[in-house]
Amino acid sequence: MLAQEIIRSKRDGHALDRAQIDAFVRGLVDASWSEAQAAAMAMALFLKGMSDAETVALTHAMTRSGEVLDWAAAALPGPVLDKHSTGGVGDKVSLMLAPIVAACGGFVPMISGRGLGHTGGTLDKFDSVPGYQTAPPVARLREALRGAGCAIVGQTAEIAPADRRLYAIRDVTGTVESIPLITASILSKKLAAGLQGLVMDVKTGNGAFAAGLPMAQSLAQSLVQVAEGAGLPTRAWITDMNQVLGRSCGNAVEVHEALAFLQGREREPRLLEVTRMLSAELLLIGGLARELDEAMQCVDAVLADGRALERFARMVAALGGPIDFVERADAYLPIAPVRRPVLAARSGYVCGIATREIGLLVVELGGGRRQASDAVDHRVGLSDVIALGRCIEVGDPIAVVHAADEASAAAACARLAALIDIGEIAPPAAPVLIERMSATS
C-alpha cells in the first residue's frame, strides 16, 4: 500500500479504512514513511479531519504499535489511574497530582510528553532534575511504580512508538490543533499504560490549543467517548487558560513551584483548585472514595501531613534522581545566570494577559523548541507572574525573567511588559473550573 496514495486519499477528503490507517502507523514505526510523507499525512488529517471511526482506528493502531502494559501480574493493591492535560502555560499539575493520588492509594504510571508548540512539557520539567530517567526501561518503570506509587515518564521505545514520532512531527508542522490527532495521541499512550481510570484536563482560553469553549467541549467529548469506547472509564474537566497556571512557566522554575506546593510553602489558589479537583476525580473513578467531599478530604490530608511530598521524593529517587532532591532542590536544579524583574509602567488592574504569547516567549528564551531537534535550556523561564485582577502600582513587579544572558533578558523584559495589560477597571472574576464532562453528559 503506497504511502502517497493514502495521503492522496485523505487529501481529497475521503475516509480512510482500517488497513490504510494501520499502514500509516506501521510506516511511522518502521520508518518506511519518510519525514516528508508523515508530515504531509499529518497536514492532510489536520485539514480534512477524521470521522469517529477513523479516530478510534488510529487510536487503536497507535496503542498496538508497541507494548501494552498489563499490571495484573504485579498484583498492585490499588487501581491504576492517570491524568492528562491538553497543554497550557505554566501547567504543572501533574507534578503534584501523581504523588497525591499515590499517597491516597492509587498507582499512577503517567506517560507524559515534551513541550508542544507554545505549551510546556512535563518531561522537559523533569529533565531539569539530575539523573532522572524520563525514558526508563519498562522493568524500571514497574519497579518505580510499585515502590513509589507513581512514575512520571515518557514514551519508551516500547510504549506507543508511533505516537512518539507523530507527536514530534506535529510540533513543528503546524498540525497540533486537531481534535482527532490530539485524541489519538493522548489515548494511545494512556491505553498502552494499562490504565483503569483517566481524568482529562482540557484547557480553553487564549493560552490553550482549544482557545474557544466550543472546541474545548468537542475535544473533551471526543476524548471521553473514545476512551469509554475502549473500556477506559474517563472524566474530563474544561479549565481556564486565560492566564499562566500558578506563578511560573519554564522548566526548573516550575519544578521549584511544584515543590513549594507539595511542601505547603506556597499554593497559588487557581493551581490548588485544579489540582484538588482532578486528584479527587481520580479517587472517585478508582473507587478510593465514595463521594466528592471524601475525596477532597483525602487529597487535603496527604498534602497537609507530607505523604504526597514523600511519594514525590520516592519517585524521583526510583527513577534515578537524587535521593535528597526534596531537601536540597536548590543545589540540584539549574539556575539561570540572569534574573530580571519586569516592573509595571502604570497603576491599575491586570485586566488581560496574552498567555499564548507568554508561552512563546519562554520558547524564545530557550525553554522550548522551534524544531524537534532543538536542545532545551532548563534554566530559563518566568517566575512570580502576576495574576489577572490584581491591583498594582507603578514600579510593582509583574514577573521575573530568568534568562541565559543579558541580551535575552532585556528582550524578554521589554516584550513581557507588552503582554500584560493594565487598565483602570478590574476584570470580572472567572472560574478556573469551567465544566465537567462524562460519557453521559
Rosetta blueprint (number, residue, H / E / L):
1 M L
2 L L
3 A H
4 Q H
5 E H
6 I H
7 I H
8 R H
9 S H
10 K H
11 R H
12 D L
13 G L
14 H L
15 A L
16 L L
17 D L
18 R H
19 A H
20 Q H
21 I H
22 D H
23 A H
24 F H
25 V H
26 R H
27 G H
28 L H
29 V H
30 D H
31 A L
32 S L
33 W L
34 S L
35 E H
36 A H
37 Q H
38 A H
39 A H
40 A H
41 M H
42 A H
43 M H
44 A H
45 L H
46 F H
47 L H
48 K H
49 G L
50 M L
51 S L
52 D H
53 A H
54 E H
55 T H
56 V H
57 A H
58 L H
59 T H
60 H H
61 A H
62 M H
63 T H
64 R L
65 S L
66 G L
67 E L
68 V L
69 L L
70 D L
71 W L
72 A H
73 A H
74 A H
75 A L
76 L L
77 P L
78 G L
79 P L
80 V E
81 L E
82 D E
83 K E
84 H E
85 S E
86 T L
87 G L
88 G L
89 V L
90 G L
91 D L
92 K L
93 V H
94 S H
95 L H
96 M H
97 L H
98 A H
99 P H
100 I H
101 V H
102 A H
103 A H
104 C L
105 G L
106 G L
107 F E
108 V E
109 P E
110 M E
111 I E
112 S L
113 G L
114 R L
115 G L
116 L E
117 G L
118 H L
119 T E
120 G L
121 G L
122 T H
123 L H
124 D H
125 K H
126 F H
127 D L
128 S L
129 V L
130 P L
131 G L
132 Y L
133 Q L
134 T L
135 A L
136 P L
137 P L
138 V H
139 A H
140 R H
141 L H
142 R H
143 E H
144 A H
145 L H
146 R H
147 G H
148 A H
149 G L
150 C E
151 A E
152 I E
153 V E
154 G L
155 Q L
156 T L
157 A L
158 E L
159 I L
160 A L
161 P H
162 A H
163 D H
164 R H
165 R H
166 L H
167 Y H
168 A H
169 I H
170 R H
171 D H
172 V H
173 T L
174 G L
175 T L
176 V L
177 E L
178 S L
179 I H
180 P H
181 L H
182 I H
183 T H
184 A H
185 S H
186 I H
187 L H
188 S H
189 K H
190 K H
191 L H
192 A H
193 A L
194 G L
195 L L
196 Q L
197 G E
198 L E
199 V E
200 M E
201 D E
202 V E
203 K E
204 T E
205 G L
206 N L
207 G L
208 A L
209 F L
210 A E
211 A L
212 G L
213 L H
214 P H
215 M H
216 A H
217 Q H
218 S H
219 L H
220 A H
221 Q H
222 S H
223 L H
224 V H
225 Q H
226 V H
227 A H
228 E H
229 G H
230 A L
231 G L
232 L L
233 P L
234 T E
235 R E
236 A E
237 W E
238 I E
239 T E
240 D E
241 M L
242 N L
243 Q L
244 V L
245 L L
246 G L
247 R L
248 S L
249 C E
250 G E
251 N L
252 A H
253 V H
254 E H
255 V H
256 H H
257 E H
258 A H
259 L H
260 A H
261 F H
262 L H
263 Q H
264 G L
265 R L
266 E L
267 R L
268 E L
269 P H
270 R H
271 L H
272 L H
273 E H
274 V H
275 T H
276 R H
277 M H
278 L H
279 S H
280 A H
281 E H
282 L H
283 L H
284 L H
285 I H
286 G L
287 G L
288 L L
289 A L
290 R L
291 E L
292 L H
293 D H
294 E H
295 A H
296 M H
297 Q H
298 C H
299 V H
300 D H
301 A H
302 V H
303 L H
304 A H
305 D L
306 G L
307 R H
308 A H
309 L H
310 E H
311 R H
312 F H
313 A H
314 R H
315 M H
316 V H
317 A H
318 A H
319 L L
320 G L
321 G L
322 P L
323 I L
324 D L
325 F L
326 V L
327 E L
328 R L
329 A H
330 D H
331 A H
332 Y H
333 L L
334 P L
335 I L
336 A L
337 P L
338 V E
339 R E
340 R E
341 P E
342 V E
343 L E
344 A L
345 A L
346 R L
347 S L
348 G E
349 Y E
350 V E
351 C E
352 G E
353 I E
354 A L
355 T H
356 R H
357 E H
358 I H
359 G H
360 L H
361 L H
362 V H
363 V H
364 E H
365 L H
366 G H
367 G H
368 G L
369 R L
370 R L
371 Q L
372 A L
373 S L
374 D L
375 A L
376 V L
377 D L
378 H L
379 R L
380 V L
381 G E
382 L E
383 S E
384 D L
385 V L
386 I L
387 A L
388 L L
389 G L
390 R L
391 C E
392 I E
393 E L
394 V L
395 G L
396 D L
397 P E
398 I E
399 A E
400 V E
401 V E
402 H E
403 A E
404 A L
405 D L
406 E H
407 A H
408 S H
409 A H
410 A H
411 A H
412 A H
413 C H
414 A H
415 R H
416 L H
417 A H
418 A H
419 L H
420 I E
421 D E
422 I E
423 G E
424 E L
425 I L
426 A L
427 P L
428 P L
429 A L
430 A L
431 P L
432 V L
433 L E
434 I E
435 E E
436 R E
437 M E
438 S L
439 A L
440 T L
441 S L
